[in-house]
Amino acid sequence: MKNLYYNLSADQASHYASLNPNSDFIIITPFKEQPPEGYGLHCPVPYSDKWWIFSNGFSIISPKYDEIRVDIIYPFNARVGLRETWGYDFKGNAVGKTDYHTILSESEPWRSAQTMPKELWSYGTVVDVKVKRVREIIKQDIFNILYPNEDLMETSLLMQGFKDFINHRYPGSWEANKWCEVVTLRKEK
């Protein structure tokens, strides 16, 4: 299996660092290749742990039936490496930004999550995956993604925050109402 990873935002990394082992954490990833317009999820369970199947809505026995297979991004039980912004402290040790006690040397800037050394990654195991359109993600999942340590807030503020988060992280995803995986990870020890 290929190496799976996800780049955490600063807020996500801070929340993940605060979790106890075996706690759940939700991430969202839109599919790179979107099914054609008019196609819907054929079955809520992946086919052969490799694909999600989308179909055009006709019966499987109809000559008009058509289906598209979209690769699973995060399969069930997969181990996912979680990367964050990182840098070197005054002693020259590589550290993640969630270590708020860390003060970087003035000559060392924070570095991109994409370049984080593998030994600093945190890990989670995929325990649940749902396929939804971005605008269909339920209020509780949105809240757990954006504000996991706070009380549930008024819906319009929550939706605007989610829309801003999605558009910043995946430009155009909200407007296009893209299909995505809503993945629940269980934090490893």
C-alpha positions as CSV (number, residue, x, y, z in Angstrom):
1,M,0.0,0.0,0.0
2,K,1.3,3.5,-0.8
3,N,2.2,5.9,2.0
4,L,-0.9,7.9,3.0
5,Y,-0.6,11.3,4.6
6,Y,-2.6,14.4,5.3
7,N,-1.3,17.9,6.0
8,L,-2.9,19.4,9.1
9,S,-3.8,23.1,9.4
10,A,-2.4,24.8,12.5
11,D,-5.7,24.4,14.3
12,Q,-6.1,20.8,13.3
13,A,-2.5,20.0,14.4
14,S,-3.1,21.7,17.8
15,H,-6.4,19.7,18.3
16,Y,-4.8,16.4,17.3
17,A,-1.9,17.0,19.7
18,S,-4.4,17.5,22.5
19,L,-6.2,14.2,21.9
20,N,-5.7,11.1,24.0
21,P,-4.7,7.9,22.2
22,N,-7.7,6.1,20.7
23,S,-9.6,9.4,20.3
24,D,-11.3,10.1,16.9
25,F,-10.4,12.9,14.6
26,I,-12.2,13.9,11.3
27,I,-10.5,15.0,8.0
28,I,-12.1,15.9,4.7
29,T,-10.5,15.3,1.3
30,P,-12.3,16.0,-2.1
31,F,-11.7,13.5,-4.9
32,K,-9.2,14.8,-7.4
33,E,-11.3,13.3,-10.2
34,Q,-15.0,14.1,-9.7
35,P,-17.7,11.9,-11.2
36,P,-19.7,13.5,-14.1
37,E,-22.7,15.7,-13.3
38,G,-25.8,13.6,-12.7
39,Y,-23.9,10.6,-11.2
40,G,-24.5,9.7,-7.6
41,L,-22.9,7.3,-5.1
42,H,-24.0,3.8,-6.1
43,C,-23.3,2.1,-2.8
44,P,-22.1,3.5,0.6
45,V,-19.5,0.7,0.9
46,P,-16.4,0.7,-1.3
47,Y,-16.0,-1.9,-3.9
48,S,-13.2,-4.3,-3.3
49,D,-11.6,-1.7,-0.9
50,K,-10.3,0.0,-4.0
51,W,-13.1,2.2,-5.5
52,W,-16.2,4.1,-4.8
53,I,-18.7,3.4,-7.5
54,F,-20.8,6.3,-8.9
55,S,-23.6,5.6,-11.3
56,N,-26.0,7.6,-13.5
57,G,-29.1,6.5,-11.7
58,F,-30.4,4.0,-14.2
59,S,-31.1,0.4,-13.1
60,I,-28.0,-1.9,-13.4
61,I,-30.0,-4.0,-15.9
62,S,-30.8,-1.0,-18.1
63,P,-28.8,-0.5,-21.3
64,K,-28.5,3.2,-20.2
65,Y,-26.7,2.2,-17.0
66,D,-23.2,3.6,-16.6
67,E,-20.8,3.7,-13.7
68,I,-17.6,5.4,-12.9
69,R,-15.0,4.0,-10.4
70,V,-13.2,6.6,-8.3
71,D,-10.1,5.5,-6.3
72,I,-10.4,5.4,-2.6
73,I,-8.2,8.0,-1.0
74,Y,-8.1,6.6,2.6
75,P,-9.1,2.9,2.8
76,F,-10.5,1.4,6.0
77,N,-7.9,0.4,8.5
78,A,-5.2,2.3,6.6
79,R,-2.5,4.1,8.6
80,V,-2.3,7.8,7.8
81,G,0.7,10.0,8.5
82,L,-0.3,13.5,9.7
83,R,2.1,16.3,8.9
84,E,2.2,19.8,10.2
85,T,4.3,23.0,9.9
86,W,7.6,22.4,11.6
87,G,11.1,23.9,12.2
88,Y,14.3,23.6,14.1
89,D,14.6,24.8,17.7
90,F,17.7,26.5,19.3
91,K,19.3,23.2,19.8
92,G,18.9,22.2,16.2
93,N,16.2,19.6,16.9
94,A,13.4,19.3,14.4
95,V,10.1,20.1,16.1
96,G,6.4,20.4,15.1
97,K,4.7,23.7,15.5
98,T,2.1,22.2,17.9
99,D,4.9,22.0,20.5
100,Y,4.0,25.5,21.8
101,H,7.0,25.5,24.2
102,T,9.3,25.5,21.2
103,I,11.0,28.7,20.2
104,L,12.8,28.6,16.9
105,S,16.1,30.2,16.4
106,E,15.8,33.5,14.6
107,S,17.7,32.1,11.5
108,E,15.3,29.2,11.2
109,P,11.8,29.9,9.8
110,W,8.8,27.5,10.0
111,R,8.8,25.1,7.2
112,S,6.0,23.6,5.1
113,A,4.2,20.4,6.3
114,Q,5.1,18.8,3.0
115,T,8.7,18.8,4.0
116,M,8.2,17.5,7.6
117,P,10.6,14.6,8.4
118,K,8.8,11.3,8.7
119,E,10.0,10.7,12.2
120,L,8.0,13.7,13.4
121,W,4.7,12.6,11.8
122,S,1.8,11.7,14.0
123,Y,-0.3,8.8,12.9
124,G,-4.0,7.8,12.8
125,T,-5.9,4.7,11.6
126,V,-8.9,5.0,9.4
127,V,-11.9,3.7,11.3
128,D,-14.7,5.2,9.2
129,V,-15.1,6.7,5.7
130,K,-18.2,8.3,4.3
131,V,-18.6,9.8,0.8
132,K,-20.6,13.0,0.6
133,R,-20.8,16.2,-1.3
134,V,-19.1,19.1,0.5
135,R,-22.4,20.8,1.2
136,E,-24.0,17.6,2.6
137,I,-21.5,17.1,5.4
138,I,-23.5,17.1,8.6
139,K,-23.3,19.8,11.2
140,Q,-21.7,17.6,13.9
141,D,-18.9,16.5,11.6
142,I,-18.3,20.1,10.5
143,F,-18.1,21.2,14.1
144,N,-15.7,18.4,15.0
145,I,-13.4,19.5,12.1
146,L,-13.4,23.2,12.9
147,Y,-14.1,23.6,16.6
148,P,-13.4,20.3,18.3
149,N,-12.8,21.8,21.8
150,E,-15.8,24.2,21.9
151,D,-19.5,24.0,22.5
152,L,-21.8,23.7,19.5
153,M,-22.4,27.1,17.9
154,E,-25.1,28.8,15.9
155,T,-25.5,27.0,12.5
156,S,-25.0,30.0,10.2
157,L,-21.6,30.9,11.8
158,L,-20.6,27.3,11.7
159,M,-21.5,26.9,8.0
160,Q,-19.7,30.1,7.1
161,G,-16.6,29.0,8.9
162,F,-16.7,25.6,7.1
163,K,-17.2,27.3,3.8
164,D,-14.2,29.5,4.4
165,F,-12.1,26.5,5.6
166,I,-13.0,24.4,2.5
167,N,-12.4,27.2,0.0
168,H,-9.1,28.1,1.6
169,R,-7.9,24.5,1.7
170,Y,-9.5,23.3,-1.5
171,P,-10.2,26.3,-3.7
172,G,-13.5,26.0,-5.6
173,S,-14.7,23.0,-3.7
174,W,-17.7,24.7,-2.0
175,E,-19.0,26.3,-5.2
176,A,-18.6,23.1,-7.2
177,N,-20.1,21.1,-4.3
178,K,-17.4,18.4,-4.8
179,W,-17.7,14.8,-3.8
180,C,-15.3,14.1,-0.9
181,E,-14.3,11.5,1.7
182,V,-15.1,12.3,5.3
183,V,-12.6,10.3,7.1
184,T,-12.5,9.4,10.8
185,L,-9.1,8.7,12.1
186,R,-8.3,7.1,15.5
187,K,-5.2,8.5,17.1
188,E,-2.4,6.1,17.7
189,K,-0.5,5.9,20.9
